[in-house]
Amino acid sequence: MSARLEIDRVETAYGSTRVLKGVSLDVAPGEFVALLGSSGCGKTTLLRTIAGFLAATSGAIRVGGRDISREPPDKRGMAMVFQSYALWPHMNVAQNVGYGLRLKGWARPRIAARVDEVLAMLKLDGLGARNVAQLSGGQRQRVALGRALAVDPAILLLDEPLSNLDARIREDVRHEIKALQKSLGITAIHVTHDREEAMVMADRIVILDSGTIAQVGPPEDVYNRPASACVASFMGATNVVRIDGRRDGDTLAVAEGPGNRAARIAARVPAGFGAGRLAAHFRSEAAELAEPDAPDGDALLLPGRIVQAAYPGGVWRYAVAVGEGQFMVDDPHRRTLGSAVAVRVPADALHLYETGPTPN
């Protein structure tokens, strides 16, 4: 079972503090949406408001066209998987998975049949009688997921359910959850602070910033075309160089500055931009090292010196001091500390945002 979720101008407050500020979002039946953003952006508050654990101060939440804004959590047709799993330690696996069905008043034979079905689906066959304290982290996560799926919810809510797992298991389990969600056709809302996790699992990503939606779209669009400096930074483009530029036809003429050489590059500039100060964001993995006097070749060149070197395997990782900033760049060659180099950033790897007029 799946349903459309509509969030219509929802506001939520803690006392006099507004946390969600008119959030609107339409989630299609069977869609997997990830809520992503820095701590305090409102993503967990939005999830808890959808679930009914927090009351919206205004706006509406609809499931399948039905307004559920004032209904208690158990009447909303949703189930949540918590970060802590929230399993009953005195119950075995089968009892935990069947707990919600018992609250619904199902008969024991019917509960047992549904639990067996869910355990088989989650590859937990034969573990029904085991106490949850005897399970691995990955198995506990599957039990928590099974308890949520057993009640056949219209909406599945996931509150950072993988954050307690080690990296290798987390990677396996997130693919399992995505495959299950697609096979069941269930609508899912997933809160995470992990950018890669959201990219891998979600059909669409919603970036929240200070209680509002900063951008929403498919992972590829949000990653490659961040709508603001905030989104660019959160999506990994944390390196920033301030440049003075002027649009010249299809190119950007960049003036020499304290952190960059003059250049003419075919970079995407903000709509309506003519000339002024720009913040140029880029990801470390998009940059490369070049000789100080190398031609730009449709790239921004940032002259600097190597101040730190490490070998994580396969490539060398260098910290390069550029002006007052410092950037990490991977390079296949071993270089000497103190060497003069240029950080080369291809034009198509730059995300540019206006910061104001060029100072006189």
FENVEN-V519308 format. One record per residue. N is the residue number from 1. RES is the residue in one small letter. D_CENTER is the distance of its C-alpha to the mean C-alpha in Angstrom with 1 decimal. Layout:
n:res:d_center
N:RES:D_CENTER
N:RES:D_CENTER
This chain:
n:res:d_center
1:m:25.6
2:s:22.8
3:a:22.8
4:r:21.5
5:l:19.6
6:e:20.4
7:i:19.3
8:d:22.0
9:r:22.0
10:v:21.1
11:e:21.8
12:t:21.6
13:a:23.4
14:y:24.3
15:g:27.9
16:s:28.4
17:t:24.8
18:r:22.8
19:v:19.1
20:l:18.1
21:k:20.0
22:g:20.8
23:v:17.5
24:s:18.2
25:l:16.2
26:d:17.9
27:v:16.5
28:a:18.9
29:p:20.6
30:g:19.0
31:e:15.6
32:f:12.3
33:v:9.8
34:a:6.3
35:l:6.3
36:l:3.9
37:g:6.5
38:s:9.3
39:s:11.9
40:g:14.1
41:c:12.2
42:g:13.2
43:k:10.4
44:t:12.6
45:t:15.6
46:l:14.6
47:l:14.2
48:r:17.5
49:t:19.1
50:i:18.4
51:a:19.9
52:g:22.8
53:f:22.6
54:l:22.5
55:a:24.7
56:a:23.7
57:t:26.3
58:s:26.3
59:g:25.0
60:a:24.7
61:i:22.6
62:r:24.1
63:v:23.8
64:g:25.8
65:g:27.5
66:r:28.6
67:d:27.9
68:i:26.7
69:s:26.0
70:r:28.9
71:e:28.9
72:p:28.3
73:p:25.4
74:d:27.8
75:k:28.8
76:r:25.5
77:g:25.2
78:m:21.9
79:a:21.0
80:m:18.5
81:v:17.4
82:f:17.2
83:q:15.7
84:s:19.3
85:y:20.3
86:a:23.3
87:l:25.8
88:w:29.5
89:p:31.1
90:h:34.6
91:m:33.7
92:n:33.4
93:v:30.7
94:a:32.5
95:q:33.1
96:n:29.5
97:v:28.4
98:g:31.3
99:y:31.0
100:g:29.5
101:l:32.2
102:r:34.9
103:l:33.9
104:k:34.2
105:g:37.7
106:w:37.6
107:a:40.6
108:r:40.3
109:p:41.1
110:r:38.4
111:i:35.8
112:a:36.9
113:a:36.5
114:r:33.0
115:v:31.9
116:d:33.4
117:e:31.6
118:v:28.2
119:l:29.0
120:a:30.1
121:m:26.9
122:l:24.8
123:k:27.4
124:l:28.7
125:d:32.3
126:g:34.9
127:l:32.9
128:g:33.6
129:a:36.3
130:r:34.4
131:n:33.4
132:v:29.6
133:a:30.4
134:q:31.6
135:l:28.3
136:s:25.8
137:g:22.2
138:g:21.1
139:q:24.0
140:r:23.3
141:q:19.8
142:r:21.5
143:v:24.1
144:a:21.7
145:l:20.1
146:g:23.7
147:r:24.9
148:a:22.3
149:l:23.2
150:a:26.9
151:v:27.3
152:d:26.0
153:p:23.7
154:a:22.9
155:i:19.3
156:l:17.3
157:l:15.1
158:l:12.9
159:d:12.4
160:e:10.7
161:p:13.5
162:l:13.0
163:s:12.9
164:n:16.7
165:l:17.1
166:d:18.1
167:a:16.2
168:r:18.5
169:i:18.6
170:r:14.8
171:e:14.6
172:d:17.5
173:v:16.5
174:r:13.1
175:h:15.3
176:e:17.9
177:i:15.8
178:k:14.7
179:a:18.4
180:l:19.7
181:q:17.7
182:k:19.0
183:s:22.5
184:l:22.8
185:g:21.5
186:i:19.8
187:t:17.4
188:a:14.3
189:i:11.8
190:h:9.1
191:v:7.9
192:t:5.8
193:h:5.7
194:d:5.3
195:r:3.8
196:e:6.6
197:e:6.5
198:a:4.1
199:m:6.5
200:v:9.3
201:m:9.4
202:a:8.7
203:d:11.5
204:r:9.8
205:i:6.6
206:v:7.7
207:i:7.3
208:l:9.7
209:d:12.3
210:s:15.4
211:g:15.5
212:t:15.2
213:i:13.0
214:a:12.6
215:q:11.5
216:v:11.0
217:g:11.6
218:p:11.3
219:p:8.8
220:e:12.0
221:d:12.9
222:v:10.0
223:y:10.1
224:n:13.9
225:r:14.8
226:p:12.8
227:a:14.9
228:s:15.5
229:a:15.8
230:c:13.2
231:v:10.5
232:a:12.1
233:s:12.1
234:f:8.4
235:m:7.9
236:g:10.7
237:a:13.8
238:t:15.1
239:n:18.7
240:v:20.7
241:v:24.3
242:r:26.4
243:i:28.7
244:d:31.4
245:g:31.5
246:r:33.5
247:r:32.9
248:d:35.7
249:g:35.6
250:d:32.7
251:t:32.1
252:l:31.1
253:a:33.9
254:v:32.5
255:a:35.0
256:e:35.5
257:g:33.9
258:p:33.7
259:g:30.7
260:n:31.2
261:r:34.0
262:a:35.1
263:a:33.7
264:r:33.7
265:i:30.4
266:a:29.1
267:a:25.8
268:r:24.0
269:v:25.0
270:p:24.1
271:a:26.1
272:g:29.4
273:f:29.3
274:g:32.8
275:a:33.0
276:g:31.7
277:r:29.2
278:l:25.8
279:a:22.8
280:a:21.9
281:h:18.4
282:f:17.9
283:r:16.1
284:s:18.5
285:e:18.5
286:a:19.7
287:a:22.7
288:e:25.9
289:l:29.2
290:a:32.4
291:e:35.8
292:p:36.4
293:d:38.7
294:a:36.7
295:p:36.6
296:d:33.4
297:g:33.2
298:d:30.8
299:a:28.6
300:l:28.3
301:l:30.2
302:l:29.6
303:p:32.7
304:g:32.4
305:r:33.4
306:i:32.0
307:v:31.8
308:q:30.1
309:a:29.9
310:a:28.4
311:y:28.6
312:p:25.5
313:g:27.1
314:g:27.6
315:v:27.2
316:w:28.1
317:r:25.5
318:y:27.1
319:a:26.5
320:v:28.2
321:a:29.5
322:v:29.5
323:g:31.4
324:e:29.8
325:g:26.4
326:q:25.4
327:f:23.2
328:m:22.4
329:v:23.6
330:d:24.3
331:d:27.7
332:p:30.0
333:h:33.1
334:r:34.3
335:r:35.1
336:t:37.1
337:l:35.8
338:g:36.9
339:s:37.0
340:a:36.5
341:v:33.8
342:a:31.6
343:v:27.9
344:r:27.6
345:v:24.6
346:p:25.1
347:a:25.1
348:d:22.5
349:a:20.0
350:l:20.5
351:h:18.6
352:l:21.3
353:y:21.4
354:e:24.7
355:t:25.6
356:g:29.2
357:p:32.7
358:t:34.0
359:p:36.1
360:n:39.8
